[in-house]
Amino acid sequence: MSFKPTKQQQNEAMAGVFELYHNPINEKRYDHYIYSFLNALMLYPDDLKQALELANKLNNQLVQPLTEHEKNWLIRS
């Protein structure tokens, strides 16, 4: 299955990444991680590893970042 976001979708994802980087959603950590991952996936649709790295960088902007256990639980649910 191939996914190719449009240029507009990628621009919106970049704006979302910028917003999450400078204004992390500290009170809703799970939402922050989900938004981070979805935006990163729009930017790197063919490179899951790079999308996860970007999502983790954004996660680290939080006052209390998600732990590996919390990320794994979120992915499995």
Backbone as JSON Lines, residues from 0, in Angstrom:
{"i":0,"aa":"M","n":[0.84,-1.16,0.0],"ca":[0.0,0.0,0.0],"c":[0.89,1.23,0.0]}
{"i":1,"aa":"S","n":[0.6,2.14,-0.89],"ca":[1.41,3.35,-1.01],"c":[0.57,4.57,-0.65]}
{"i":2,"aa":"F","n":[1.19,5.49,0.03],"ca":[0.52,6.71,0.44],"c":[1.37,7.89,0.0]}
{"i":3,"aa":"K","n":[0.8,8.8,-0.74],"ca":[1.52,9.97,-1.21],"c":[0.71,11.22,-0.87]}
{"i":4,"aa":"P","n":[1.08,11.93,0.22],"ca":[0.34,13.14,0.57],"c":[0.56,14.24,-0.46]}
{"i":5,"aa":"T","n":[-0.44,15.09,-0.59],"ca":[-0.31,16.23,-1.51],"c":[0.63,17.25,-0.89]}
{"i":6,"aa":"K","n":[1.06,18.19,-1.7],"ca":[1.94,19.25,-1.21],"c":[1.23,20.08,-0.12]}
{"i":7,"aa":"Q","n":[-0.06,20.33,-0.3],"ca":[-0.82,21.08,0.7],"c":[-0.88,20.32,2.02]}
{"i":8,"aa":"Q","n":[-1.1,19.01,1.96],"ca":[-1.12,18.2,3.18],"c":[0.23,18.23,3.88]}
{"i":9,"aa":"Q","n":[1.31,18.18,3.09],"ca":[2.64,18.24,3.69],"c":[2.9,19.61,4.3]}
{"i":10,"aa":"N","n":[2.43,20.68,3.66],"ca":[2.6,22.01,4.23],"c":[1.84,22.14,5.54]}
{"i":11,"aa":"E","n":[0.63,21.6,5.59],"ca":[-0.15,21.63,6.82],"c":[0.52,20.79,7.91]}
{"i":12,"aa":"A","n":[1.1,19.67,7.53],"ca":[1.81,18.82,8.49],"c":[3.04,19.55,9.03]}
{"i":13,"aa":"M","n":[3.75,20.27,8.17],"ca":[4.92,21.02,8.62],"c":[4.49,22.11,9.6]}
{"i":14,"aa":"A","n":[3.38,22.77,9.3],"ca":[2.87,23.79,10.22],"c":[2.48,23.15,11.55]}
{"i":15,"aa":"G","n":[1.91,21.95,11.51],"ca":[1.56,21.23,12.73],"c":[2.78,20.86,13.54]}
{"i":16,"aa":"V","n":[3.83,20.41,12.87],"ca":[5.08,20.07,13.56],"c":[5.66,21.33,14.22]}
{"i":17,"aa":"F","n":[5.67,22.42,13.5],"ca":[6.19,23.69,14.03],"c":[5.4,24.1,15.27]}
{"i":18,"aa":"E","n":[4.08,24.0,15.19],"ca":[3.23,24.37,16.32],"c":[3.48,23.47,17.52]}
{"i":19,"aa":"L","n":[3.57,22.16,17.31],"ca":[3.81,21.23,18.41],"c":[5.2,21.41,19.02]}
{"i":20,"aa":"Y","n":[6.16,21.8,18.2],"ca":[7.52,22.01,18.7],"c":[7.57,23.23,19.62]}
{"i":21,"aa":"H","n":[6.92,24.3,19.21],"ca":[7.0,25.54,19.97],"c":[5.92,25.67,21.04]}
{"i":22,"aa":"N","n":[4.83,24.93,20.92],"ca":[3.74,24.97,21.9],"c":[3.29,23.55,22.21]}
{"i":23,"aa":"P","n":[4.12,22.78,22.91],"ca":[3.75,21.4,23.21],"c":[2.46,21.33,24.04]}
{"i":24,"aa":"I","n":[1.7,20.27,23.83],"ca":[0.43,20.07,24.55],"c":[0.76,19.28,25.82]}
{"i":25,"aa":"N","n":[1.26,19.96,26.84],"ca":[1.72,19.29,28.05],"c":[0.59,18.64,28.85]}
{"i":26,"aa":"E","n":[-0.61,19.21,28.8],"ca":[-1.7,18.64,29.6],"c":[-2.36,17.45,28.92]}
{"i":27,"aa":"K","n":[-2.08,17.23,27.65],"ca":[-2.64,16.08,26.92],"c":[-1.49,15.39,26.19]}
{"i":28,"aa":"R","n":[-0.67,14.68,26.94],"ca":[0.55,14.09,26.39],"c":[0.28,13.07,25.3]}
{"i":29,"aa":"Y","n":[-0.77,12.25,25.44],"ca":[-1.07,11.25,24.42],"c":[-1.51,11.91,23.13]}
{"i":30,"aa":"D","n":[-2.35,12.92,23.24],"ca":[-2.77,13.66,22.04],"c":[-1.56,14.27,21.34]}
{"i":31,"aa":"H","n":[-0.65,14.84,22.13],"ca":[0.56,15.45,21.57],"c":[1.35,14.43,20.75]}
{"i":32,"aa":"Y","n":[1.52,13.22,21.31],"ca":[2.3,12.2,20.61],"c":[1.59,11.74,19.34]}
{"i":33,"aa":"I","n":[0.27,11.57,19.42],"ca":[-0.48,11.13,18.24],"c":[-0.39,12.18,17.14]}
{"i":34,"aa":"Y","n":[-0.62,13.44,17.47],"ca":[-0.51,14.52,16.48],"c":[0.89,14.59,15.9]}
{"i":35,"aa":"S","n":[1.89,14.43,16.77],"ca":[3.28,14.46,16.31],"c":[3.54,13.36,15.3]}
{"i":36,"aa":"F","n":[3.1,12.16,15.62],"ca":[3.35,11.03,14.72],"c":[2.6,11.19,13.4]}
{"i":37,"aa":"L","n":[1.34,11.62,13.46],"ca":[0.57,11.78,12.22],"c":[1.17,12.86,11.32]}
{"i":38,"aa":"N","n":[1.58,13.96,11.9],"ca":[2.23,15.0,11.1],"c":[3.54,14.5,10.52]}
{"i":39,"aa":"A","n":[4.32,13.79,11.32],"ca":[5.59,13.26,10.84],"c":[5.37,12.25,9.71]}
{"i":40,"aa":"L","n":[4.32,11.45,9.83],"ca":[4.01,10.47,8.79],"c":[3.63,11.15,7.48]}
{"i":41,"aa":"M","n":[2.98,12.29,7.56],"ca":[2.64,13.05,6.35],"c":[3.91,13.59,5.68]}
{"i":42,"aa":"L","n":[4.9,13.93,6.49],"ca":[6.13,14.47,5.94],"c":[7.05,13.38,5.4]}
{"i":43,"aa":"Y","n":[7.02,12.21,6.02],"ca":[7.88,11.09,5.6],"c":[7.04,9.83,5.38]}
{"i":44,"aa":"P","n":[6.17,9.82,4.37],"ca":[5.27,8.67,4.18],"c":[5.99,7.37,3.82]}
{"i":45,"aa":"D","n":[7.19,7.46,3.27],"ca":[7.91,6.26,2.85],"c":[9.03,5.86,3.82]}
{"i":46,"aa":"D","n":[9.16,6.59,4.93],"ca":[10.25,6.33,5.86],"c":[9.73,6.36,7.29]}
{"i":47,"aa":"L","n":[9.2,5.22,7.73],"ca":[8.61,5.12,9.06],"c":[9.63,5.43,10.15]}
{"i":48,"aa":"K","n":[10.87,5.0,9.96],"ca":[11.9,5.25,10.96],"c":[12.1,6.75,11.18]}
{"i":49,"aa":"Q","n":[12.17,7.5,10.1],"ca":[12.37,8.94,10.22],"c":[11.13,9.61,10.83]}
{"i":50,"aa":"A","n":[9.95,9.12,10.49],"ca":[8.71,9.66,11.08],"c":[8.7,9.44,12.58]}
{"i":51,"aa":"L","n":[9.1,8.24,13.03],"ca":[9.15,7.96,14.46],"c":[10.2,8.81,15.17]}
{"i":52,"aa":"E","n":[11.33,9.05,14.52],"ca":[12.36,9.89,15.11],"c":[11.85,11.32,15.32]}
{"i":53,"aa":"L","n":[11.14,11.85,14.34],"ca":[10.58,13.19,14.47],"c":[9.53,13.23,15.57]}
{"i":54,"aa":"A","n":[8.67,12.22,15.63],"ca":[7.65,12.16,16.69],"c":[8.32,12.1,18.06]}
{"i":55,"aa":"N","n":[9.41,11.37,18.18],"ca":[10.12,11.29,19.46],"c":[10.78,12.61,19.82]}
{"i":56,"aa":"K","n":[11.3,13.33,18.83],"ca":[11.88,14.66,19.11],"c":[10.8,15.61,19.62]}
{"i":57,"aa":"L","n":[9.63,15.55,19.02],"ca":[8.53,16.4,19.48],"c":[8.06,15.96,20.86]}
{"i":58,"aa":"N","n":[8.05,14.66,21.13],"ca":[7.68,14.15,22.44],"c":[8.62,14.69,23.51]}
{"i":59,"aa":"N","n":[9.89,14.82,23.17],"ca":[10.88,15.29,24.14],"c":[10.71,16.77,24.48]}
{"i":60,"aa":"Q","n":[9.88,17.5,23.74],"ca":[9.59,18.9,24.04],"c":[8.65,19.04,25.23]}
{"i":61,"aa":"L","n":[7.98,17.94,25.58],"ca":[7.04,17.99,26.7],"c":[7.77,18.13,28.03]}
{"i":62,"aa":"V","n":[7.08,18.74,29.0],"ca":[7.64,18.85,30.34],"c":[7.88,17.46,30.91]}
{"i":63,"aa":"Q","n":[6.93,16.56,30.7],"ca":[7.05,15.16,31.12],"c":[6.79,14.27,29.91]}
{"i":64,"aa":"P","n":[7.82,13.99,29.11],"ca":[7.64,13.18,27.89],"c":[7.06,11.8,28.2]}
{"i":65,"aa":"L","n":[6.38,11.23,27.21],"ca":[5.88,9.87,27.36],"c":[7.06,8.92,27.5]}
{"i":66,"aa":"T","n":[6.89,7.92,28.34],"ca":[7.92,6.9,28.49],"c":[7.78,5.89,27.36]}
{"i":67,"aa":"E","n":[8.76,5.03,27.19],"ca":[8.69,3.98,26.17],"c":[7.49,3.07,26.43]}
{"i":68,"aa":"H","n":[7.23,2.76,27.7],"ca":[6.09,1.92,28.06],"c":[4.78,2.59,27.63]}
{"i":69,"aa":"E","n":[4.64,3.89,27.88],"ca":[3.42,4.6,27.5],"c":[3.27,4.66,25.98]}
{"i":70,"aa":"K","n":[4.36,4.87,25.26],"ca":[4.3,4.9,23.79],"c":[3.88,3.55,23.25]}
{"i":71,"aa":"N","n":[4.45,2.46,23.82],"ca":[4.1,1.12,23.37],"c":[2.63,0.81,23.65]}
{"i":72,"aa":"W","n":[2.13,1.24,24.81],"ca":[0.73,1.03,25.15],"c":[-0.16,1.78,24.16]}
{"i":73,"aa":"L","n":[0.23,3.01,23.83],"ca":[-0.56,3.83,22.91],"c":[-0.61,3.19,21.52]}
{"i":74,"aa":"I","n":[0.5,2.67,21.05],"ca":[0.56,2.04,19.74],"c":[-0.3,0.77,19.7]}
{"i":75,"aa":"R","n":[-0.3,0.02,20.78],"ca":[-1.04,-1.25,20.81],"c":[-2.53,-1.06,20.97]}
{"i":76,"aa":"S","n":[-2.97,0.08,21.54],"ca":[-4.42,0.24,21.76],"c":[-5.16,0.68,20.56]}
